[in-house]
Amino acid sequence: MTSIWSWLNGIGVTILVFSCLTFAIIFTIKYFKTKVKMYPFNAGIGYCMAIGFSGIMISFIWMLLGHDANEVTHITNFLSYSAEGVGFWLAMYITWDTFFDPKYKKSALIILAILAVIYYIIVYAFMSTMVYTQPAEPGEILDDTLTYFSLAWWMGATLFVLIFILYVGSVYRIRTKTSGVVRKKATYLVIGFSLTTSGIMFDILWITPFIFIVRFWIAAAWIFWYKGM
C-alpha cells in the first residue's frame, strides 16, 4: 500500500515539473513575441529544472503503473543531477547585471562553468559512490541525494550556499541603489531565486519524508521569477 508520504512527494514533484514546463513555455512564447534576450535564459532554467526533477516523477508514475520503483533507479539518478550546473549558470547570467558589477560577469560565468563541468565529471564518473538512492519498498517512490559528506555533496553544498549568500546579500544593494518599478522587480527576483536555490539545495542534499513541502515552495518560486521579469 502506498504511504501518504509517497503520494504527497509524488504529487508535489509532478506539480513542480509541470510548473517548470509551464513557465518555460510561457517565457519561450514571450521571447518570440518580444525578442527580449532574457526570456530564453529564463525558459532554459525552467526546462533544466523540469528535467532535473523528472527522474523522481518517473519513479512515481512507474509505481502508479504497478511496477517496482527500484527498476528505474538508474534513470532517476541520471536525470536528478543532470541540470543543476546548467541551470545555475543560466540563473547567474540572467540576474548578474541586476545584483553585481557587470564588468565581472564574464569572469564569474567562466568560473561557474568550470566548476559545473568538474561537478558533472565527479557525479557521473563516480555515481555509485556519489549518489545515494533510498531503496523503495513495494508501492513507494524513489528518492535520492548526493551521498552525505562526499566530494560531490560538499561541492554542491558550497556552490548553493555561496550563491544563496551572494543573492541575499545583494538585497541591501538593490534597496539602496534602485527605486520604484526596478526595485520592485529586483526584489521579486531575489525572492524567487532565494526560494529556488534553498529548495534545490535542500532537495539534493538531504532525504526526508517532508520533501514535498520543499517541492511545493520551489514551484511557487516561479511566480516571483515571472513578476521580476
Summary of the structure (lengths in Angstrom):
residues: 229
radius of gyration: 17.9
end to end distance: 44.2
largest distance: 56.9
contacts: 750
relative contact order: 0.14
helix: 81%
strand: 3%
